[in-house]
Amino acid sequence: MNLVTGATGLLGSHIVEQLRRRNQPVRALVRRGSDRSWLQSQGVEFAEGDVTDRASLDAACRGCDVVYHSAAKVGDWGPWEDFQHVTIDGTRNTVEAAVAAGVRRFVHVSSISTYGYHTREETIDETYPLGFKVYRWAYYTRSKIIAEEIAWEAHRSGRIELTVIRPAWIYGPRDRATIARLAKMIRAGGAKILGKGDNRLNVVYAGNIAEAAITAAHMREANGEAFNCSNDGEITQQQYFDLLAKALGAPPVQRKVPYRLAYFAGFVLECVGRLMRWQSPPMITRYAVWLMGRRSFFSAEKARRMLNWRPTVTYDVGIPQTVQWYLNEAARETPAAPRTSQAAAAAR
């Protein structure tokens, strides 16, 4: 049995999908009241609970061979307490429950941002230390670093097998975090290229990451290893926006803003937002600017070499597929216009 935490999220749902394509049994940890409609279509077993509830995790891990832990507080905004509670405490709870249940392999979903904020032209691989130049309010990154260390400590003490997957910027169907924001900006003509637009992006299709995670979970050599799942090939920032705009039927994004100016604007807006206690993130944040405009690149060569990881969904396929999913969802959520009777129409 495979347990997937964060199964209603983007990557978690793709791990579920890929496991079921392989006819592997899946138990999905779901919170009470969460939308289970898509998961029900996959024929999974449900374990009602939460990563913040250790007792529910004990029950969910029972009889499992592999735990795929993708649950976390996602985003670059919010109080530290939320990241501490969900990402850090939630990981500790999940690891301890897996150890207590005798789970063989724990697959921990981390992030390339745990390396810190490299910006100059260099290629970062798994030999680099974590936590380079992490700024004060980088709560997502800080919490992911601590959570990953919790998993490593359990492995180093010999209590459980561990594989760490460090994804880059994830996209794909069921992306409810970024595709809507990008699509709206592109369609409204408000999107801008950061810098020249020729920097290589680390963007990766969720289903491709799921394939790497599943392969690693069943490979003896992957025990005690971390893998960057950071790109599906070569794509620049400009090329990425061009593919998005084409799929949306919108004009290409041509307006540009200097990277340093955008980064400074993000810092100023974050300061204002923290001072004013904004509940929603600013329009621009330093993390978003770094994610899109940095010149550093995170290598996935180790995953290609050890896991024979060859992304099966390319950008030419994955980006239009993701945009189509978003458009279908947007159409479904838009209320239909009220019908007008023929009599009423005639009276106008």
VEXMAR-822109 format. One record per residue (C-alpha): x, y, z. Coordinates in steps of 0.5 Angstrom, whole numbers, plus 500, padded with zeros to 3 digits. Each point is the difference from the previous one (the first is absolute). Last residue first. Layout:
residues N
XYZ;...
//
This chain:
residues 348
423589452;493496500;503495495;506498504;495499506;495496496;506496497;503498507;506503502;505495503;505502505;507501498;504494502;505500506;507500499;503494503;500495495;503505495;505501504;502493501;500499493;504506499;505497505;500493497;501503493;506504503;503494503;500496494;503505496;506501505;501492500;500498493;505505497;503500507;502493499;496494504;504494500;506503505;506495499;502498507;505494499;500500508;507501501;502504494;494504498;499501508;507502501;500505493;494504503;504506501;498507503;501506496;502507502;498506496;494502504;494503497;494495501;501497507;504506503;495505498;495495503;504500507;501507500;492501500;496504495;493501500;500500508;498493503;493500503;498501508;504507500;502501507;501508498;508500503;501493496;497502494;503507500;507496501;498495495;498505495;507503501;504494499;496498493;501507497;508499502;499493496;497503494;505506500;506494500;497496495;499506495;493500497;497498493;494500496;500495494;495495502;497497494;493502498;495495503;496494498;501496506;505495498;504505496;501504506;502494504;505498495;503507499;500501508;504494500;505502494;501506503;502497507;505495496;499493499;504494500;498493502;495498505;503503506;501500507;499493503;506501504;502494504;502498507;502493502;500496506;497494497;500501492;505494499;494496503;495502494;493499502;499507503;504503494;496498495;494503503;503507502;502500493;494499496;496505505;505505498;498499493;493500502;501507503;503503493;506504502;503507500;507502501;501506495;506501496;501508500;499503493;494505502;504506500;499502507;493498503;495499494;493504502;493498501;495505500;497499493;493498503;501493497;507499502;498502507;494496501;504494497;505501505;496501506;496494498;506495499;503502506;497496506;494496498;504495496;495494499;503499493;507502500;506504502;505500505;506505502;506495502;499494503;505497505;499492501;503497507;500493500;500497507;501493503;497500508;503500507;507499499;502507503;502503494;494498497;496504506;504506500;500500492;492501501;501505505;505504496;495500494;495503505;505506502;502502493;492500498;499504505;505505498;498500493;493501501;501506506;505504495;498506505;507501503;504498493;504494498;506501498;503493499;495495504;502493497;507498498;502498493;502493498;493499498;501505494;500507498;502503494;503507500;498507497;499504506;493500504;501494505;494501505;500494505;502493499;493499503;497503494;501494496;494497504;499494505;495494498;502495505;499493498;501495506;501493498;499494504;494502505;501496507;493503503;504504505;505503495;495502495;496503506;507504502;501502493;493503500;500504506;507503499;497502493;494503503;504504505;504503495;496501494;493501503;501503507;506504499;498502493;494503503;503503506;505504495;494504498;498500493;503501493;505497495;495494499;499492502;499498507;502493499;498493498;504496495;502494504;500494496;500494505;502493498;498493502;494502504;496495505;499505505;502507497;493503500;498498508;507503502;498506496;494501503;503500507;505505498;495505499;504506496;501496494;492499500;495495500;495496496;504494497;496499493;501494495;502502493;495498494;503505495;493504499;499500508;507505500;497505495;493500504;504501507;499507502;502501507;495500505;504496505;507500498;503495495;506495501;499495494;501493500;503497493;500493497;505499494;497499493;505504497;496505497;497500508;507502502;501505494;493504502;501500508;507503499;497505495;495502506;505501505;504504495;494505499;497499507;494496502;505494501;504504505;502494504;500494495;500493504;502494495;498493502;
//
